[in-house]
Amino acid sequence: MFFFGIFGIQQKDRPVKEFDNIICPECGRLTRAELRESFTYFHFFFIPIFKWNKQYFLQLRCCGSIYTVNPDYVRELQHGDSVDFDRLQKMQMPNNICPHCGSFINPNFAYCPFCGQKLS
């Protein structure tokens, strides 16, 4: 988070849609998946003015696998009920995602501010 008095730039991560009864291609279990949007935004008195650097991810609850979603496939996922894993790209766990809860965090943190688990 970066502030200029009453202005600021902040990173945000929010859930967009949840999918039920998905079979995980990694572990083969029946699970749930969550479509998440991550973006950076400029705000004035904590009122968002504009967003940039939008990225979409699909996170599975069973094994914590994360897939990047192509921007042209996002609209289909938002309005559909099924997920085509052939159109997604498996993502290695980056150091700005908590391995325990999947929240986007500052990689310099020793503990996750969302779940409280120690980061390695």
C-alpha positions in Angstrom: 0.0 0.0 0.0 1.4 3.4 -0.9 -0.2 6.7 0.1 0.2 10.3 -1.0 -1.8 12.1 1.7 -5.4 11.5 0.5 -4.4 9.5 -2.5 -3.2 5.9 -2.6 -2.4 2.9 -4.7 -3.4 -0.5 -3.4 -3.5 -4.2 -4.4 -6.8 -6.1 -4.1 -7.8 -9.7 -4.5 -11.5 -10.6 -4.6 -13.6 -13.7 -5.3 -15.7 -13.5 -8.5 -17.5 -16.9 -8.7 -17.5 -20.3 -7.1 -17.9 -23.6 -8.9 -19.2 -26.8 -7.3 -18.6 -30.4 -8.2 -15.3 -29.9 -10.1 -12.9 -32.9 -10.6 -9.4 -31.8 -9.9 -7.0 -32.7 -12.7 -4.1 -32.8 -10.3 -5.3 -35.1 -7.5 -8.6 -36.5 -9.0 -10.8 -35.5 -6.1 -14.2 -33.9 -6.3 -13.8 -30.4 -5.1 -14.9 -26.7 -5.4 -13.1 -24.0 -7.4 -13.1 -20.3 -7.0 -12.5 -17.7 -9.7 -10.5 -14.8 -8.2 -9.7 -11.4 -9.6 -6.5 -9.6 -8.6 -5.8 -5.9 -9.5 -4.1 -2.7 -8.5 -6.2 0.4 -8.1 -5.8 4.1 -7.4 -8.0 5.6 -4.8 -9.0 9.0 -3.5 -10.2 9.1 0.1 -10.4 5.3 -0.2 -12.8 5.5 -3.1 -11.5 3.5 -6.1 -10.9 5.8 -9.1 -9.4 3.3 -11.7 -8.0 -0.2 -11.9 -5.1 -1.7 -13.8 -3.0 -4.9 -13.9 -6.1 -7.2 -13.8 -5.4 -10.9 -13.6 -7.8 -13.8 -13.1 -7.0 -17.1 -11.3 -8.9 -20.3 -10.6 -8.1 -21.8 -7.3 -9.1 -25.4 -6.3 -9.9 -26.1 -2.7 -8.7 -29.8 -2.6 -5.0 -29.4 -3.2 -4.6 -25.6 -3.5 -3.7 -25.8 -7.2 -3.9 -22.4 -9.0 -4.5 -21.9 -12.7 -4.2 -18.6 -14.6 -7.3 -17.7 -16.7 -7.0 -16.1 -20.1 -8.9 -12.8 -20.2 -11.1 -13.9 -23.1 -12.2 -17.0 -21.2 -13.2 -15.1 -18.0 -16.6 -14.0 -19.3 -17.4 -17.6 -20.3 -16.5 -18.7 -16.7 -18.6 -15.9 -15.1 -21.7 -17.0 -17.0 -21.2 -20.7 -17.2 -21.3 -23.6 -14.7 -18.4 -25.8 -16.0 -14.6 -25.3 -16.2 -12.5 -26.4 -19.2 -9.0 -27.1 -17.7 -7.6 -27.4 -21.3 -8.0 -23.6 -21.6 -6.3 -22.9 -18.3 -2.6 -22.8 -17.5 -1.3 -24.4 -14.3 0.6 -21.9 -12.2 3.5 -22.6 -10.0 3.0 -21.3 -6.5 4.5 -17.8 -6.5 5.9 -16.3 -3.4 3.1 -13.6 -3.2 0.4 -16.2 -2.5 -0.1 -17.9 0.9 0.3 -21.7 0.5 -2.2 -22.2 3.3 -5.2 -20.0 2.4 -4.4 -18.8 -1.1 -4.6 -15.1 -0.4 -2.4 -12.6 -2.1 0.2 -11.2 0.3 3.4 -9.2 0.5 6.3 -11.7 0.0 8.3 -10.0 2.8 5.7 -11.1 5.4 6.7 -13.8 7.9 3.1 -14.6 8.7 0.0 -14.5 6.5 -2.3 -11.6 7.6 -5.4 -13.5 6.5 -4.9 -17.0 8.1 -2.1 -16.4 10.6 0.0 -19.3 9.4 3.8 -19.0 9.3 5.2 -18.6 5.8 8.4 -20.4 4.8 
